[in-house]
Amino acid sequence: MSNVIIIGGGASGLVAAIHAARLNHKVLILEHKDKIGKKILATGNGKCNYTNYTQLPDCYRSSGNSEFIKRVITAFDVETTIDFFKQLGIYPKEKKGYVYPNSEQASSVVEVLRMESHHLNVKTLCDVHVEQIKKDKNQFLIRTNKGNHTADKVILAAGGCASPNLGSDGSGFQIAKELGHHIIKPVPALVQLQSKEKYFKTIAGVRTDAHIKLFVNDSMVVEEKGELLIAAYGVSGIPILQVSRYASRALNDKKKVHLLIDFLPMVSYDDTFNLIYDRIQKSPTKNIEEILIGLFHNKLAYVMIKEAGLSPELISSTLTKKQIQSLTNQIKLWKVPISEPNPFDQAQVSAGGVDTSEINPDTMESKIIKGLYLTGEVVDVDGTCGGYNLQWAWSTGAIAGRSIDNL
Ligand SMILES: Cc1cc2nc3c(=O)[nH]c(=O)nc-3n(C[C@H](O)[C@H](O)[C@H](O)COP(=O)(O)OP(=O)(O)OC[C@H]3O[C@@H](n4cnc5c(N)ncnc54)[C@H](O)[C@@H]3O)c2cc1C
């Protein structure tokens, strides 16, 4: 039986604790918030989207090898996750592949994890901040703000640095770094993007379907479709969150980032031109602003016309083909320069962390420090929106917990 200390009572730490305790190890969780599982409570807008039946390679992202991710996710996969939670009492509810507890309460997930840990005699100390871990021969010394602890094995499950008010403040990266690991610099991911364009103040509040393409140094990197939310600072909505980690990384590397937004994704470029042309033919006395009524939100239409270099009062029948083309470009190929992502306190995850080449994917044990295991967002893997970050936390936590061997 090993004496195991887990740093962080979040998603991966709780699942690691349960798996280690089921193998009869003596487990202690050190958590610096006043309660465990605070971030889980905020997931899925309080409903906890805890996994997803659709598992594709590009649902997980990393600077490292994708084979590492595949090994981890298949070793503790979606079915195993759903069974694990079912055994604890969580009846799954599926919506288009996204899985939630049937109660639609994230608190149910925290409760069942807490009850199972308690049942297995896992000890938890809250309000304890871990400052440093040192290894001396076969023992770990864990220094905290409330005294020291020793352990045979340590699971570092301290999360990343997104939404620090919910607990993870990046201290896990610092601890791993001091132990000799290479940290891929964390950047905000699943986050809104800012633009300095002045027109955002005018169109703030508009929601519309769009197809967005993200360009880094003028090369397209990734594209997404979905509902775009426009804010005074820039852009938000699921498609923006999905591409944001590439924007954050590129901006951090001092590269130029812009979006190309198609505001009429269901209509081709030529058909959009013809659509505007036909509307003008049918109502030649209307001005351009009136021509766009019913096609776009009026605030958006106004800015489209202005950005196309036209005056909203211009009588539409006077428009040249070139001017209709400028308007079509604005509708189908609106270029938005991105200045920065919103900060970590608005991000759902951080992209970056311990280099996966320093971790054994079959055990989550560090290749640098024997007996140290790394889980969840501490590792340089981030998922897309849709339950993938929690799946990563559950898989890595379970693998680490069940890989603790007897001394
Ligand atoms: C608003 C929001 C909504 C989200 N919704 C979803 C969703 O619906 N589906 C999904 O898959 N993912 C979602 N995520 C992401 C997901 O919650 C995280 O990726 C996941 O919780 C990470 O698990 P973890 O174990 O690595 O870290 P965490 O769950 O963050 O746990 C880390 C724990 O360690 C503690 N800790 C940190 N440092 C120390 C220290 N030095 N000493 C002691 N304790 C420490 C923290 O307080 C925390 O309790 C969401 C995130 C946010 C912020």
The ligand as an SDF file (V2000), in Angstrom:
LIG
                    3D

 53 58  0  0  0  0  0  0  0  0999 V2000
  -16.7880   28.1500  -16.8850 C   0  0  0  0  0  0  0  0  0  0  0  0
  -16.2180   26.8270  -17.3140 C   0  0  0  0  0  0  0  0  0  0  0  0
  -17.0630   25.9060  -17.9490 C   0  0  0  0  0  0  0  0  0  0  0  0
  -16.5480   24.6770  -18.3760 C   0  0  0  0  0  0  0  0  0  0  0  0
  -17.4000   23.7640  -18.9340 N   0  0  0  0  0  0  0  0  0  0  0  0
  -16.9270   22.5640  -19.3380 C   0  0  0  0  0  0  0  0  0  0  0  0
  -17.8130   21.5540  -19.8300 C   0  0  0  0  0  0  0  0  0  0  0  0
  -19.0410   21.7130  -19.8420 O   0  0  0  0  0  0  0  0  0  0  0  0
  -17.2630   20.3850  -20.2720 N   0  0  0  0  0  0  0  0  0  0  0  0
  -15.9100   20.1510  -20.2260 C   0  0  0  0  0  0  0  0  0  0  0  0
  -15.4720   19.0840  -20.6550 O   0  0  0  0  0  0  0  0  0  0  0  0
  -15.0560   21.0500  -19.6850 N   0  0  0  0  0  0  0  0  0  0  0  0
  -15.5330   22.2250  -19.2210 C   0  0  0  0  0  0  0  0  0  0  0  0
  -14.6640   23.1340  -18.6550 N   0  0  0  0  0  0  0  0  0  0  0  0
  -13.2290   22.7730  -18.4890 C   0  0  0  0  0  0  0  0  0  0  0  0
  -13.0370   21.7870  -17.3090 C   0  0  0  0  0  0  0  0  0  0  0  0
  -13.7690   22.2270  -16.2000 O   0  0  0  0  0  0  0  0  0  0  0  0
  -11.5630   21.6560  -16.9370 C   0  0  0  0  0  0  0  0  0  0  0  0
  -10.8080   21.3760  -18.0820 O   0  0  0  0  0  0  0  0  0  0  0  0
  -11.3380   20.5640  -15.8950 C   0  0  0  0  0  0  0  0  0  0  0  0
  -12.0290   20.8580  -14.6990 O   0  0  0  0  0  0  0  0  0  0  0  0
   -9.8560   20.4070  -15.5950 C   0  0  0  0  0  0  0  0  0  0  0  0
   -9.6960   19.4270  -14.6050 O   0  0  0  0  0  0  0  0  0  0  0  0
   -8.3810   19.4300  -13.6960 P   0  0  0  0  0  0  0  0  0  0  0  0
   -8.5090   18.3050  -12.7570 O   0  0  0  0  0  0  0  0  0  0  0  0
   -7.1780   19.4910  -14.5630 O   0  0  0  0  0  0  0  0  0  0  0  0
   -8.4130   20.8240  -12.9450 O   0  0  0  0  0  0  0  0  0  0  0  0
   -9.5030   21.5120  -12.0220 P   0  0  0  0  0  0  0  0  0  0  0  0
  -10.8260   20.8600  -12.1720 O   0  0  0  0  0  0  0  0  0  0  0  0
   -9.3720   22.9520  -12.2770 O   0  0  0  0  0  0  0  0  0  0  0  0
   -8.9830   21.1680  -10.5630 O   0  0  0  0  0  0  0  0  0  0  0  0
   -7.7650   21.6330  -10.0420 C   0  0  0  0  0  0  0  0  0  0  0  0
   -7.9020   21.7690   -8.5500 C   0  0  0  0  0  0  0  0  0  0  0  0
   -6.6450   21.9940   -7.9820 O   0  0  0  0  0  0  0  0  0  0  0  0
   -6.7360   23.0080   -6.9830 C   0  0  0  0  0  0  0  0  0  0  0  0
   -5.4060   23.6150   -6.8650 N   0  0  0  0  0  0  0  0  0  0  0  0
   -4.7400   24.2950   -7.8240 C   0  0  0  0  0  0  0  0  0  0  0  0
   -3.5190   24.6540   -7.3870 N   0  0  0  0  0  0  0  0  0  0  0  0
   -3.4130   24.1940   -6.1180 C   0  0  0  0  0  0  0  0  0  0  0  0
   -2.3880   24.2560   -5.1360 C   0  0  0  0  0  0  0  0  0  0  0  0
   -1.2140   24.8480   -5.3790 N   0  0  0  0  0  0  0  0  0  0  0  0
   -2.6240   23.6920   -3.9100 N   0  0  0  0  0  0  0  0  0  0  0  0
   -3.8110   23.0770   -3.6360 C   0  0  0  0  0  0  0  0  0  0  0  0
   -4.8130   23.0040   -4.5450 N   0  0  0  0  0  0  0  0  0  0  0  0
   -4.6140   23.5360   -5.7700 C   0  0  0  0  0  0  0  0  0  0  0  0
   -7.8140   23.9240   -7.5320 C   0  0  0  0  0  0  0  0  0  0  0  0
   -8.4150   24.7090   -6.5250 O   0  0  0  0  0  0  0  0  0  0  0  0
   -8.7800   22.9330   -8.1740 C   0  0  0  0  0  0  0  0  0  0  0  0
   -9.7960   22.5090   -7.2580 O   0  0  0  0  0  0  0  0  0  0  0  0
  -15.1520   24.3630  -18.2000 C   0  0  0  0  0  0  0  0  0  0  0  0
  -14.3340   25.2920  -17.5490 C   0  0  0  0  0  0  0  0  0  0  0  0
  -14.8520   26.5010  -17.1190 C   0  0  0  0  0  0  0  0  0  0  0  0
  -13.9450   27.4640  -16.4250 C   0  0  0  0  0  0  0  0  0  0  0  0
  1  2  1  0
  2  3  1  0
  2 52  2  0
  3  4  2  0
  4  5  1  0
  4 50  1  0
  5  6  2  0
  6  7  1  0
  6 13  1  0
  7  8  2  0
  7  9  1  0
  9 10  1  0
 10 11  2  0
 10 12  1  0
 12 13  2  0
 13 14  1  0
 14 15  1  0
 14 50  1  0
 15 16  1  0
 16 17  1  0
 16 18  1  0
 18 19  1  0
 18 20  1  0
 20 21  1  0
 20 22  1  0
 22 23  1  0
 23 24  1  0
 24 25  2  0
 24 26  1  0
 24 27  1  0
 27 28  1  0
 28 29  2  0
 28 30  1  0
 28 31  1  0
 31 32  1  0
 32 33  1  0
 33 34  1  0
 33 48  1  0
 34 35  1  0
 35 36  1  0
 35 46  1  0
 36 37  1  0
 36 45  1  0
 37 38  2  0
 38 39  1  0
 39 40  1  0
 39 45  2  0
 40 41  1  0
 40 42  2  0
 42 43  1  0
 43 44  2  0
 44 45  1  0
 46 47  1  0
 46 48  1  0
 48 49  1  0
 50 51  2  0
 51 52  1  0
 52 53  1  0
M  END
$$$$
